[in-house]
Amino acid sequence: MSSYSPPGLAPLFSPKALADRVLQMGDQIAKDYGAVLEPRESLLVIGVLNGAFIFMADLVRAINLPLEIDFIRLSSYQDQTESSAHVVMLKSLEMEVKNRHVLVVEDIADYGLTLAWLLDFLRQKGPKSLKLAVAINKNERRKVNLAIDYVGFEVQEGFLVGYGLDYAQNYRHLPGVHKLKAN
């Protein structure tokens, strides 16, 4: 697969680099949860739509454990490059969280406001454990402290697109991660 990079974007992580790192993360998650899951118990993996769907699809296939999948859809960007402090739930969970081991999967930890809100929301539902996996951890604009259990890549700065990450709903489909060049 060629690494297509539209004008105005600079390649940052190739599809191969992403795939290799996701396999490593899946192995670690399987080891960690394999030690705590009881017989006939499954891991509940919750993806944050829309951005996490590509990363999550790859990640769950790399986790060699029984698991169930659910999605939640939150919004704080409203087609902007900066997050607002106001989080809106556009799609709620369908599965029970109480007394479950829960892994939240997100494309990027940026400001941290949306993830902090989501983790607090889920803690109130009484999971046995709650962990967070992100494809990209970017501290440049972090507003709140986040405990991230599984990180694909650390990035210091820049607006990123591809591999589920978007700008105004564009570029999610790109197989690699790219940095949006400043005009």
C-alpha positions as CSV (number, residue, x, y, z in Angstrom):
1,M,0.0,0.0,0.0
2,S,1.5,3.3,-1.0
3,S,1.5,6.2,1.5
4,Y,-0.6,8.9,-0.1
5,S,0.0,12.4,1.3
6,P,-2.3,15.1,-0.1
7,P,-0.9,18.6,-0.7
8,G,-0.7,20.6,2.6
9,L,0.1,17.5,4.7
10,A,3.5,16.1,5.9
11,P,3.7,12.4,6.6
12,L,4.4,11.6,10.2
13,F,3.7,7.9,10.9
14,S,3.5,5.3,8.0
15,P,0.9,2.6,7.9
16,K,3.6,0.1,8.7
17,A,4.8,2.0,11.8
18,L,1.2,2.2,13.0
19,A,0.5,-1.5,12.4
20,D,3.7,-2.6,14.2
21,R,2.9,-0.4,17.2
22,V,-0.7,-1.5,17.4
23,L,0.4,-5.2,17.5
24,Q,2.8,-4.3,20.4
25,M,0.0,-2.5,22.2
26,G,-2.4,-5.4,21.6
27,D,0.1,-7.9,23.1
28,Q,0.6,-5.7,26.2
29,I,-3.1,-5.3,26.7
30,A,-3.7,-9.0,26.4
31,K,-1.0,-9.7,29.0
32,D,-2.3,-7.1,31.4
33,Y,-6.0,-8.1,31.2
34,G,-5.3,-11.8,30.8
35,A,-4.0,-11.6,34.4
36,V,-7.2,-10.1,35.8
37,L,-10.1,-11.5,33.7
38,E,-12.0,-14.3,35.3
39,P,-13.2,-17.3,33.4
40,R,-16.1,-16.4,31.1
41,E,-15.4,-12.7,31.6
42,S,-14.6,-10.5,28.7
43,L,-13.0,-7.1,28.3
44,L,-15.3,-4.3,27.3
45,V,-13.6,-2.1,24.7
46,I,-15.3,1.3,24.2
47,G,-14.4,3.3,21.2
48,V,-14.8,7.1,20.9
49,L,-16.5,7.9,17.6
50,N,-15.7,9.0,15.1
51,G,-11.9,9.2,15.4
52,A,-11.1,6.0,17.1
53,F,-12.9,3.6,14.7
54,I,-9.8,2.8,12.5
55,F,-7.3,2.5,15.4
56,M,-9.8,0.5,17.4
57,A,-10.5,-2.0,14.6
58,D,-6.8,-2.7,14.3
59,L,-6.3,-2.8,18.1
60,V,-9.1,-5.2,19.0
61,R,-7.9,-7.6,16.3
62,A,-4.5,-7.5,18.1
63,I,-5.9,-8.3,21.5
64,N,-6.0,-12.1,22.0
65,L,-8.7,-12.2,24.6
66,P,-12.5,-12.5,24.8
67,L,-13.9,-9.0,24.4
68,E,-17.0,-7.0,23.6
69,I,-17.2,-3.7,21.8
70,D,-19.3,-0.6,22.2
71,F,-19.0,2.9,21.0
72,I,-19.8,6.4,22.4
73,R,-19.8,9.5,20.4
74,L,-18.7,12.8,21.9
75,S,-18.1,16.2,20.4
76,S,-16.0,19.1,21.7
77,Y,-14.4,20.3,18.4
78,Q,-17.4,21.2,16.3
79,D,-15.3,21.3,13.1
80,Q,-12.6,23.5,14.6
81,T,-8.9,22.9,15.2
82,E,-9.3,23.7,18.9
83,S,-11.5,21.9,21.5
84,S,-14.1,23.7,23.5
85,A,-14.6,23.0,27.1
86,H,-18.2,21.9,26.4
87,V,-18.6,18.1,25.7
88,V,-21.7,16.9,24.0
89,M,-22.7,13.2,24.0
90,L,-24.1,12.4,20.6
91,K,-24.3,8.6,21.0
92,S,-24.5,6.8,24.4
93,L,-23.3,3.4,25.3
94,E,-25.5,0.3,24.8
95,M,-23.6,-2.1,27.1
96,E,-23.4,-2.2,30.8
97,V,-20.2,-0.9,32.4
98,K,-20.8,-1.8,36.0
99,N,-18.5,-4.5,37.3
100,R,-16.7,-4.8,34.0
101,H,-13.1,-4.3,33.0
102,V,-13.3,-1.4,30.6
103,L,-10.7,-0.2,28.0
104,V,-11.5,3.2,26.4
105,V,-9.9,3.6,22.9
106,E,-9.4,7.0,21.4
107,D,-7.5,8.3,18.4
108,I,-5.7,11.2,20.2
109,A,-5.2,12.7,23.6
110,D,-4.8,16.4,22.9
111,Y,-6.4,18.9,25.3
112,G,-7.6,16.1,27.4
113,L,-10.9,17.7,28.2
114,T,-13.2,15.3,26.4
115,L,-11.3,12.2,27.7
116,A,-11.3,13.5,31.3
117,W,-15.1,14.1,31.0
118,L,-15.6,10.5,29.5
119,L,-13.4,8.8,32.1
120,D,-15.3,10.6,34.9
121,F,-18.6,9.6,33.3
122,L,-17.5,6.0,33.1
123,R,-16.1,5.9,36.7
124,Q,-19.6,6.9,37.9
125,K,-21.0,3.7,36.3
126,G,-18.8,1.5,38.6
127,P,-16.5,-0.5,36.4
128,K,-14.1,-3.1,37.9
129,S,-11.2,-1.3,36.2
130,L,-10.9,1.5,33.7
131,K,-8.0,2.0,31.4
132,L,-7.3,4.3,28.4
133,A,-5.5,3.5,25.1
134,V,-4.7,6.2,22.6
135,A,-3.0,6.0,19.2
136,I,-1.4,9.5,19.7
137,N,-0.6,11.3,22.9
138,K,0.0,15.0,22.2
139,N,0.8,17.2,25.2
140,E,1.2,20.5,23.4
141,R,-2.2,21.8,24.4
142,R,-3.1,19.6,27.4
143,K,-5.4,21.3,29.8
144,V,-5.9,18.5,32.3
145,N,-3.8,15.6,33.6
146,L,-4.6,12.3,32.0
147,A,-3.4,8.8,33.1
148,I,-3.0,7.1,29.8
149,D,-2.3,3.4,30.1
150,Y,-1.4,2.5,26.5
151,V,0.1,5.0,24.1
152,G,0.9,4.3,20.4
153,F,3.0,7.4,19.7
154,E,4.0,10.6,21.6
155,V,3.9,13.8,19.5
156,Q,4.9,17.2,20.8
157,E,3.0,19.5,18.5
158,G,1.0,20.0,15.3
159,F,-2.5,19.3,14.0
160,L,-2.7,15.7,12.9
161,V,-4.9,13.9,10.4
162,G,-5.3,10.4,9.0
163,Y,-5.8,7.0,10.6
164,G,-9.1,8.3,12.0
165,L,-7.9,11.8,12.9
166,D,-9.7,14.5,10.9
167,Y,-10.0,18.2,10.2
168,A,-13.6,19.1,9.6
169,Q,-14.4,15.4,8.9
170,N,-11.8,15.2,6.1
171,Y,-8.6,13.0,5.9
172,R,-9.8,10.3,8.3
173,H,-9.4,7.7,5.5
174,L,-5.6,8.2,5.1
175,P,-3.7,5.1,6.1
176,G,-0.9,7.0,7.8
177,V,-0.8,9.9,10.2
178,H,0.1,13.3,8.7
179,K,0.7,16.8,10.1
180,L,-1.4,19.6,8.7
181,K,1.1,22.1,7.3
182,A,0.7,25.7,8.5
183,N,-0.3,28.1,5.7
